Amino acid sequence: MSFLYLTEADVKQLLTMERVLPLVERAFLELAHQRAENVPRRRARAGSTVLHNMSAAAEYLGVVGLKAYTTTKTGARFMVSLFDAASGELIALLEADRLGQLRTGAATGVALKYLAAPDTATLGLIGTGYQAETQLAAAAAVLPLKAVRVFGREEERRQNFAAKMSAQLGIDVLPAESAVAAISGMPVVITATSSSRPVLDGNDLARGAIVVASGSNWQQKAELDLTTIRRAELVVCDSVAACELEAGDFREALETAVFAWDRAIELADVVAGKVANLDQPRELTVFKSVGLALEDVAVAAETVRLAKEQGLGRMMITS
């Protein structure tokens, strides 16, 4: 048996946000039409090491796959395994850190394409890490952004982030002195942090704003406060089933009966046009993303196709 092995360097060479966005959008469309299946993440612990497993079947692509990664005190290591759906044979193994950053950003891009006003020119961002970069890149790919205000706890990091993303995207990315300054009056607000506590006050959000919470996928963590969830008249999830397991942003709202899961809408249904009156005015809209294996599998399949086309990666032969 042989399979293709792709390193982080290979993946970085092959993938761009512009290439990943339509792959993720189609994955949600196929999910809505039941030509794909996503299995939420499960975790196993050994001391301070956590093994995370998530899988998906993409019938429309003829592949099934899983993402497995470890998180330790020294960092995280990501791998995606891709199998032929007909034969069950292993097709490829991919190092998947960059792939994951791009697909997570792309999910936000897809959500904003359908939920945000098409002329949205400004955005507030909380977070200055690698994931914040791809969140902003995806937003800029689907919206005509002209100005962004970004806040992070460390002044030097937010200054550097603003300079880097201004140059990369060709828009004005300005550092803000506080979360309030970053989000005040903004029609779109994105949070992309590792915080275990809310990073904004829902009272500071403009009426009609779309709030994207992309940083937390643990019940013990929440980027959004109770006020934000209380104000949200529309809640969209990348997967309601996955969010029920992982979205700590809703925990307090659930405990106090401010929110119930039967109010949540699947992003897949939004993409498939199954949700009416999306453009009507609302107090707030929340999009919650915890990350889906189907996104990884869909992007991995295209990465493997491109790698074979361009002669990248190493063929591994097993006995």
Disulfide bonds with the S-S distance in Angstrom:
none
